Amino acid sequence: MTKENAKILVCDDSILARKSLTNLLNALGITNIIEAANGQAAVDLCIAEKPDVVFLDIIMPVKDGITATKEIMASCPQTKVIICSSVGTQTHLKEAIKAGAKDFLQKPVEGATLKQVIDHIF
């Protein structure tokens, strides 16, 4: 799998945050992107679509990103979860990693930082 043919799920309750991350991914040559607006939708889409990578916010309605990460890891253990949040405390970071997340990005996500994470995954 290469980044160009990877399937990516972007999940954030903010449409602006989703579009911003999608645009950054597009600039890196990634175009197979699906979106979700809450943690439950992300879990459901992971089960149905089997994305290679999921970018998840922490604070969202219906289901938070930490809970969603646990459920995604339970049903799709091959999926790589990256937490993208503006509430990047040490506690959240530890919880995210413990839940199975591979990395943690501080919002707003910068293109160079995203490129490093993508290059590390692929």
Phi, psi and chi 1 to 4 in degrees:
 res  aa     phi    psi   chi1   chi2   chi3   chi4
   1 MET       -  136.5  171.1 -173.6   48.0      -
   2 THR  -114.9  166.2   65.1      -      -      -
   3 LYS   -64.0  -30.3   68.3  179.5 -179.5 -177.2
   4 GLU   -67.7  -28.6  -70.7   79.7   13.7      -
   5 ASN  -109.4   10.6   65.6    9.7      -      -
   6 ALA   -73.3  148.9      -      -      -      -
   7 LYS  -101.4  125.3 -175.6 -176.3  -70.4 -174.4
   8 ILE  -119.1  136.6  -51.6  -72.5      -      -
   9 LEU  -110.7  126.0  170.2   59.6      -      -
  10 VAL  -109.8  119.7  173.9      -      -      -
  11 CYS  -124.7  117.5  179.9      -      -      -
  12 ASP  -157.3  141.8 -162.3  -58.8      -      -
  13 ASP   -74.3  -12.9   57.1  -43.6      -      -
  14 SER   -93.6  117.9  162.7      -      -      -
  15 ILE   -62.4  -33.4 -169.4  167.5      -      -
  16 LEU   -63.9  -44.0 -172.5   61.0      -      -
  17 ALA   -64.4  -40.9      -      -      -      -
  18 ARG   -62.5  -46.5  -72.1 -164.2  -47.2  -92.1
  19 LYS   -65.0  -39.6  -68.4  -58.1  174.5 -164.1
  20 SER   -61.8  -47.5  174.9      -      -      -
  21 LEU   -66.9  -39.9 -171.6   52.4      -      -
  22 THR   -60.6  -43.5  -64.0      -      -      -
  23 ASN   -62.9  -40.6  -70.4  -20.5      -      -
  24 LEU   -64.6  -41.2  -70.7  171.0      -      -
  25 LEU   -64.8  -42.0  -70.7  164.7      -      -
  26 ASN   -58.4  -40.6  -73.5  159.7      -      -
  27 ALA   -64.6  -21.8      -      -      -      -
  28 LEU   -91.7    4.0  -65.6  173.9      -      -
  29 GLY    91.7    9.8      -      -      -      -
  30 ILE   -98.9  119.9  -60.9  168.4      -      -
  31 THR  -121.9  -14.5   57.4      -      -      -
  32 ASN   -88.3   81.3 -170.7    2.1      -      -
  33 ILE  -123.0  131.6  -58.1  169.2      -      -
  34 ILE  -116.5  157.3   50.8  179.4      -      -
  35 GLU  -127.8  150.7  -64.0 -177.4   12.8      -
  36 ALA  -138.8  151.2      -      -      -      -
  37 ALA  -104.5   -4.1      -      -      -      -
  38 ASN  -155.8  167.4   63.8   65.3      -      -
  39 GLY   -62.2  -37.4      -      -      -      -
  40 GLN   -66.0  -42.3 -176.0   60.0   56.5      -
  41 ALA   -61.6  -37.4      -      -      -      -
  42 ALA   -63.5  -45.4      -      -      -      -
  43 VAL   -60.7  -47.4  172.1      -      -      -
  44 ASP   -60.8  -43.3  -65.8  -16.5      -      -
  45 LEU   -67.9  -34.9  -81.0  169.0      -      -
  46 CYS   -62.9  -43.9  -81.3      -      -      -
  47 ILE   -64.5  -41.9  -67.5  167.1      -      -
  48 ALA   -77.7  -40.1      -      -      -      -
  49 GLU  -104.6  -17.1  -61.8  -74.1  -25.2      -
  50 LYS    50.3   59.0  -54.8  -77.1 -169.7 -105.7
  51 PRO   -67.2  156.3   26.5  -34.1      -      -
  52 ASP   -77.9  -36.7  -58.5  -63.2      -      -
  53 VAL  -137.4  141.2 -178.8      -      -      -
  54 VAL  -125.0  128.4  177.4      -      -      -
  55 PHE  -102.1  119.9  -70.6   92.1      -      -
  56 LEU  -123.5  135.0  -86.6  176.4      -      -
  57 ASP   -76.6  162.6 -170.3   12.2      -      -
  58 ILE   -91.0  -53.1  -69.9 -179.1      -      -
  59 ILE   -90.8  107.5  -51.4  -60.9      -      -
  60 MET  -145.4  158.8  -66.6 -176.7  -69.4      -
  61 PRO   -73.5  165.9   24.8  -31.2      -      -
  62 VAL    71.0  -58.1 -175.3      -      -      -
  63 LYS  -151.0  130.5 -174.7  171.0  -71.6 -179.1
  64 ASP   -75.9  167.5   67.5   86.1      -      -
  65 GLY   -67.2  -32.6      -      -      -      -
  66 ILE   -67.7  -47.5  -57.0  -65.7      -      -
  67 THR   -62.3  -43.3  -56.8      -      -      -
  68 ALA   -61.5  -40.2      -      -      -      -
  69 THR   -59.7  -46.1  -62.0      -      -      -
  70 LYS   -58.1  -44.6  -68.6  175.6 -174.3  173.3
  71 GLU   -70.5  -37.4  -67.8 -178.7   19.5      -
  72 ILE   -65.0  -43.8  -70.8  166.8      -      -
  73 MET   -64.2  -34.5  -70.0  -68.8   91.2      -
  74 ALA   -69.4  -37.4      -      -      -      -
  75 SER   -99.2  -23.4   58.2      -      -      -
  76 CYS  -138.2   69.3  -54.6      -      -      -
  77 PRO   -63.3  -18.6   18.7  -27.2      -      -
  78 GLN   -80.4  -14.3   75.4  -71.6   -7.2      -
  79 THR   -73.8  136.9  -60.7      -      -      -
  80 LYS   -96.5  122.9  -67.6  172.6  178.0   52.1
  81 VAL  -103.4  129.3  175.1      -      -      -
  82 ILE  -118.4  122.6  -49.7  -62.9      -      -
  83 ILE   -85.1  131.6  -61.7  -67.8      -      -
  84 CYS  -123.3  111.6  -64.9      -      -      -
  85 SER  -148.0  153.7 -176.6      -      -      -
  86 SER   -91.9   -6.6   56.6      -      -      -
  87 VAL  -105.3   56.6  -68.9      -      -      -
  88 GLY   -80.7   69.6      -      -      -      -
  89 THR   -87.0  163.5   66.7      -      -      -
  90 GLN   -59.5  -38.9  -78.5  -64.3  107.1      -
  91 THR   -61.8  -46.3  -57.3      -      -      -
  92 HIS   -62.8  -41.9  -75.2  114.8      -      -
  93 LEU   -60.4  -47.5  175.4   59.2      -      -
  94 LYS   -62.2  -43.7  -71.8  177.3 -175.3  173.4
  95 GLU   -62.5  -42.0  -73.5  179.6   27.9      -
  96 ALA   -64.2  -45.6      -      -      -      -
  97 ILE   -66.1  -42.3  -60.5  -59.3      -      -
  98 LYS   -61.1  -35.6 -173.6  175.9  171.5 -174.7
  99 ALA   -73.7  -16.5      -      -      -      -
 100 GLY   121.5    0.6      -      -      -      -
 101 ALA   -66.0  144.5      -      -      -      -
 102 LYS   -90.8  -22.4  -59.2  -64.9 -179.4 -148.9
 103 ASP  -160.1  170.8 -146.6  -28.5      -      -
 104 PHE  -140.4  120.6 -170.2  102.2      -      -
 105 LEU  -111.4  135.4  -65.8  173.6      -      -
 106 GLN   -82.4  132.5 -173.5   76.2   31.3      -
 107 LYS   -87.7  147.0  -72.9 -164.6  -62.2 -170.6
 108 PRO   -72.0  136.6   25.4  -31.1      -      -
 109 VAL   -73.0  132.1  176.4      -      -      -
 110 GLU   -97.1  147.4  -62.8 -164.7   10.1      -
 111 GLY   -55.4  -44.1      -      -      -      -
 112 ALA   -64.9  -40.1      -      -      -      -
 113 THR   -67.0  -43.3  -53.7      -      -      -
 114 LEU   -62.0  -41.1  180.0   62.1      -      -
 115 LYS   -60.3  -41.8 -177.4  179.9 -176.7  -36.7
 116 GLN   -60.1  -44.3  -72.1  177.1  -24.4      -
 117 VAL   -65.7  -46.0  168.2      -      -      -
 118 ILE   -62.4  -44.6  -67.2  -65.9      -      -
 119 ASP   -61.6  -36.2  -71.9  -13.0      -      -
 120 HIS   -68.0  -39.2 -179.7   72.1      -      -
 121 ILE   -70.3  -42.5  -68.8  171.5      -      -
 122 PHE  -104.7      -  -61.5  102.9      -      -
